[in-house]
C-alpha cells in the first residue's frame, strides 16, 4: 500500500445491549451507528424462507468457529421463543458471540478502502479490561473473514481501552478545557456501571471502579414489576428486550399488542440506580479535586438525577448522543494513533 494512502480508522463498542460503531467523519462530526447486541446461531435453513413477496432481513450471517451467527438491525426476528443470546459473564469479550457482533459491525462499515481498517479501537468494561485487553487486541488483528461469502477485511492494528476513557475523549473534543483537568467519567452500560477518573491522559485507578448495576439490572427490575402488576408470563427476557427498544427508540412500549405507560413502572429501577450512584460517591468521596463529571452510555438520562444528588457541587455534563459517546471517543483515540503513524510513515488519516 502506498505511503500516500490515507489510513482508515474505525471504532467499535460491543455492548451487552447494543453495538455502537463508527464509519468515519463528515466534516467535524464522527459518524456513528448502532445495531442490537444479538447474535443467534443459525443453520443453513435460516434466512432461506423468502419469496418474491417477502422482504429480506437487514442482517448479516457471520462465521465464527464453524458456526454462523446472524447479526444486524433485524436480528431479533431470528430469535426463537426460548432463544437467549445475552452473555453477561466476565469472559464475554473472548466469546464467539462477542466476535460475531464485532464482525456484524464491520459488515455495516463496508465498503472499506482496500478492504482494510488500519487502526481499529475497541473498549472493555473496567471489570474485564486488565484480564482481556491483550487477547482481544490479538484476536482482531490481521486478515478476518467477515461473512458467509468469505469476504475478508484486514486489520492493521487493534487497540483496546477502558470504556469510560471513550467518554472522556468525547468530552475533551466538545469544549476547550483547562490543561490536564481531573474528570470523573461515568458510563452506565448494560451489564456494568463504570466510573473512571482521569488527570489529563493518566488514569487514577484508586478512584475508578465498576459495579454490576447497569441498565440491564434496571430493566430487569422494571420487567419484574410489570410481570407482578399485570400477571405476564414469568420469563422476563423478551419483556426486557421490549423495554430496551422502547427506551432506546423512544417508542411506546407494546406488550401482547397493547400499549403500556413505561413511566408507570420506571420507579422500580430506582434502587439499582441509587446503589450505583452511591458506589461512585464511596469511591471518590466529595471529589473536591474533580473539575467536572461526565456521563455517557445508554442509561445516562436515567442515572443523571441520582448522580447530581450525590455530587451537588460539581459541573455535570451528559454528552450528546450518550449511547454513542464511547465509540466517538475511541475513534478520536484511533485518529491520534493514526496521526502518530502518519508522522512516522507519511500517511494521512481517513
C-alpha positions in Angstrom: 0.0 0.0 0.0 1.3 3.5 -0.9 2.5 5.6 2.0 0.4 8.4 0.5 -2.9 6.4 1.0 -5.0 7.7 3.9 -5.2 5.5 7.0 -8.7 4.2 7.8 -9.7 4.5 11.4 -12.8 2.7 12.9 -14.1 2.2 16.4 -16.5 -0.4 17.8 -18.1 -0.5 21.2 -19.6 -4.0 21.6 -22.0 -3.6 24.5 -24.4 -6.1 26.1 -27.4 -4.2 24.8 -26.2 -2.5 21.6 -23.2 -2.4 19.3 -22.1 1.1 18.5 -19.6 1.7 15.7 -18.1 4.5 13.6 -18.0 4.8 9.9 -15.7 7.8 9.5 -16.0 11.5 9.7 -18.2 14.0 7.9 -16.7 17.5 8.3 -16.1 17.8 12.0 -18.5 15.1 13.1 -17.7 11.4 13.7 -20.4 9.3 12.1 -21.8 6.6 14.4 -24.4 3.9 14.1 -25.8 1.1 16.3 -27.3 -2.3 16.0 -28.8 -4.6 18.6 -26.3 -6.7 20.5 -27.8 -10.1 19.4 -26.1 -12.9 17.6 -28.3 -16.0 17.4 -26.6 -19.1 15.9 -28.3 -20.1 12.6 -28.4 -23.1 10.3 -28.3 -23.0 6.5 -32.1 -23.1 6.5 -32.4 -19.9 8.5 -32.6 -17.0 6.1 -33.9 -19.2 3.2 -37.6 -18.6 4.0 -38.2 -15.9 1.4 -40.2 -15.5 -1.7 -40.9 -12.6 -4.1 -43.4 -11.0 -1.6 -41.1 -11.2 1.5 -38.6 -8.6 2.5 -35.0 -9.7 3.2 -33.9 -9.2 6.8 -31.5 -6.4 7.5 -28.8 -8.8 8.9 -25.5 -10.4 8.0 -24.6 -14.1 8.5 -21.1 -14.2 10.0 -18.8 -17.2 10.6 -17.3 -17.9 14.0 -15.7 -21.2 14.9 -17.6 -23.4 12.4 -20.9 -21.8 13.2 -22.9 -19.0 11.6 -24.4 -16.2 13.6 -27.0 -13.7 12.3 -26.2 -10.1 13.4 -27.8 -6.9 12.4 -30.7 -4.5 12.8 -33.3 -7.3 12.4 -31.5 -9.9 14.4 -34.4 -10.1 16.9 -36.6 -11.6 14.1 -34.3 -14.7 14.1 -34.7 -15.4 17.8 -36.9 -18.4 18.7 -39.3 -18.1 21.6 -36.9 -19.5 24.2 -33.6 -18.5 22.5 -31.5 -16.2 24.6 -28.2 -14.7 23.3 -27.3 -12.5 26.3 -23.8 -13.4 27.6 -23.3 -11.5 30.8 -20.3 -13.3 32.3 -16.8 -11.7 32.5 -15.5 -13.8 29.6 -17.9 -12.3 27.1 -15.2 -10.3 25.3 -13.5 -13.6 24.3 -16.7 -15.4 23.4 -18.0 -16.4 20.0 -21.0 -14.1 20.5 -18.7 -11.1 21.0 -16.7 -12.0 17.9 -19.9 -12.4 15.9 -21.3 -9.0 17.0 -18.0 -7.3 16.1 -18.0 -8.9 12.7 -21.6 -7.7 12.2 -20.5 -4.1 12.8 -17.6 -4.4 10.3 -20.1 -5.7 7.7 -22.1 -2.5 8.2 -18.9 -0.4 7.7 -18.4 -1.8 4.2 -17.3 -0.9 1.7 -13.9 -0.1 3.3 -11.0 1.3 1.2 -8.8 -1.7 0.1 -11.0 -3.8 2.4 -8.8 -2.6 5.3 -9.0 -1.0 8.7 -5.6 0.4 9.6 -6.4 1.3 13.2 -9.3 -0.4 15.0 -10.2 0.7 18.5 -12.3 -1.3 20.9 -13.4 -0.8 24.5 -13.8 -3.1 27.6 -15.5 -2.5 31.0 -13.2 -1.9 33.8 -14.2 -5.3 35.3 -12.6 -7.1 32.4 -10.1 -4.6 30.9 -6.9 -5.9 32.5 -7.8 -9.5 32.1 -8.8 -9.4 28.4 -7.2 -6.4 26.6 -4.2 -8.2 25.1 -6.1 -11.3 24.0 -8.9 -9.2 22.5 -6.4 -7.0 20.5 -4.6 -10.0 19.2 -7.8 -11.8 18.1 -8.9 -8.9 15.8 -5.6 -8.1 14.1 -4.7 -9.4 10.6 -7.0 -10.9 8.0 -10.5 -11.7 9.1 -13.3 -13.4 7.3 -16.4 -11.3 7.9 -19.4 -13.0 6.2 -20.9 -16.2 4.7 -19.5 -15.2 1.3 -15.9 -15.3 2.8 -15.3 -11.6 2.2 -12.1 -10.6 4.1 -11.0 -7.4 5.9 -7.5 -6.8 7.1 -7.0 -5.0 10.4 -3.6 -3.4 10.6 -3.6 -2.8 14.4 -6.2 -3.2 17.1 -6.2 -1.2 20.4 -8.3 -1.8 23.5 -9.1 0.9 26.1 -11.4 1.1 29.2 -14.9 2.1 28.1 -15.1 5.3 30.2 -11.9 6.6 28.5 -14.0 6.9 25.3 -16.5 9.3 27.0 -13.5 11.3 28.4 -12.1 11.8 24.9 -15.5 12.7 23.6 -15.9 15.2 26.3 -12.5 16.8 25.6 -13.5 17.2 22.0 -16.6 19.2 22.8 -15.0 22.2 24.6 -11.8 24.0 25.4 -10.8 22.8 28.9 -8.0 23.6 31.4 -4.8 21.8 30.9 -4.9 18.3 32.4 -8.3 18.6 34.2 -9.3 15.9 36.6 -12.5 14.5 35.2 -14.8 11.8 36.6 -16.3 9.9 33.6 -19.4 7.7 34.4 -20.6 5.1 32.0 -23.9 3.3 32.8 -23.6 0.4 30.4 -25.9 -2.6 30.1 -24.2 -5.0 32.4 -21.8 -2.8 34.5 -21.9 0.7 35.8 -18.3 2.0 35.3 -16.6 5.2 36.5 -13.1 6.3 35.6 -11.1 9.3 36.9 -8.6 10.9 34.6 -5.9 13.5 35.2 -5.1 14.5 31.7 -4.3 11.2 29.9 -3.4 9.5 33.2 -5.9 7.3 35.0 -6.4 7.3 38.7 -7.2 3.7 39.4 -7.7 4.1 43.1 -10.8 6.3 42.3 -12.1 4.2 39.4 -14.2 1.1 39.5 -17.4 -0.7 38.4 -20.4 -2.5 39.9 -23.0 -4.7 38.2 -25.7 -2.1 38.5 -26.0 -1.2 34.8 -29.2 -0.7 32.7 -29.7 -4.5 32.4 -30.4 -4.6 36.2 -32.6 -1.5 36.0 -34.7 -3.0 33.2 -34.9 -6.3 35.0 -36.4 -4.6 38.0 -38.9 -2.8 35.7 -39.8 -6.0 34.0 -40.3 -7.8 37.3 -42.6 -5.1 38.4 -44.6 -5.2 35.1 -44.9 -9.0 35.5 -46.1 -8.7 39.1 -48.6 -5.9 38.3 -50.0 -7.4 35.1 -49.7 -11.1 35.5 -47.5 -11.5 32.5 -45.5 -14.8 31.9 -42.7 -15.3 34.4 -39.8 -15.2 31.9 -38.6 -11.6 31.8 -36.1 -11.8 28.9 -38.4 -10.9 26.0 -40.0 -8.1 28.1 -36.6 -6.7 28.9 -35.9 -6.6 25.2 -39.1 -4.7 24.5 -38.4 -2.2 27.4 -34.9 -1.7 26.0 -36.3 -1.0 22.5 -38.8 1.4 23.9 -36.2 3.4 25.9 -33.6 3.3 23.0 -36.0 4.4 20.3 -38.4 6.5 22.5 -41.3 4.5 21.1 -44.4 3.3 23.0 -44.0 0.0 24.9 -46.2 -2.6 23.4 -46.8 -6.0 25.2 -49.2 -8.5 23.8 -50.4 -5.9 21.3 -51.3 -3.4 24.0 -49.5 -0.1 24.8 -48.3 0.3 28.4 -47.0 3.5 30.0 -43.4 2.8 30.9 -43.4 5.7 33.3 -45.9 3.8 35.5 -43.2 1.2 36.2 -39.9 3.1 35.8 -39.5 3.8 39.5 -39.0 0.1 40.1 -35.4 0.6 38.9 -34.6 3.4 41.4 -33.0 1.2 44.0 -30.5 -0.1 41.4 -29.7 3.4 40.2 -29.2 4.6 43.8 -26.8 1.8 44.6 -24.7 2.7 41.5 -24.6 6.4 42.4 -23.6 5.6 46.0 -20.8 3.3 44.8 -19.3 6.3 42.9 -19.6 8.6 45.9 -18.0 5.9 48.1 -15.1 5.7 45.6 -14.4 9.4 45.0 -15.6 10.9 48.3 -16.8 14.5 47.9 -14.4 14.9 44.9 -13.0 18.4 45.7 -10.2 17.8 43.2 -12.5 16.8 40.4 -13.1 19.6 37.9 -16.1 18.0 36.1 -18.3 15.0 35.9 -19.2 13.5 32.6 -22.0 10.9 32.0 -22.2 8.8 28.8 -23.8 5.4 28.0 -27.3 4.4 27.0 -28.6 4.9 30.6 -27.2 8.4 31.1 -30.5 10.1 31.4 -31.8 7.6 33.9 -28.8 7.9 36.3 -28.3 11.7 35.9 -30.6 12.8 38.8 -29.1 10.4 41.3 -25.5 11.3 40.4 -26.4 15.0 40.7 -27.8 14.3 44.2 -24.6 12.6 45.3 -22.3 15.3 43.7 -24.3 18.6 44.2 -21.3 20.9 43.8 -19.9 19.7 40.5 -20.5 20.7 36.9 -22.2 17.7 35.4 -22.3 17.1 31.6 -24.4 14.5 29.9 -22.8 14.0 26.5 -24.8 14.4 23.3 -26.0 11.0 21.9 -24.6 9.5 25.1 -25.0 5.9 24.0 -22.6 6.6 21.2 -20.1 8.7 23.2 -17.6 5.9 23.9 -17.5 4.9 20.2 -16.8 8.6 19.2 -14.1 8.8 21.9 -12.5 5.6 20.7 -12.5 6.9 17.2 -10.6 10.0 18.4 -8.1 7.8 20.1 -7.7 5.9 16.8 -7.1 9.2 15.0 -4.3 10.0 17.5 -2.7 6.7 16.8 -3.1 7.2 13.1 -1.5 10.6 13.3 1.5 9.1 15.1 1.8 6.6 12.2 1.4 9.5 9.8 4.4 11.3 11.3 6.4 8.0 11.2 5.5 6.8 7.8 4.0 9.7 5.8 0.3 8.6 5.9 -2.8 10.7 6.1 -5.9 9.8 8.0 -9.3 8.7 6.7 
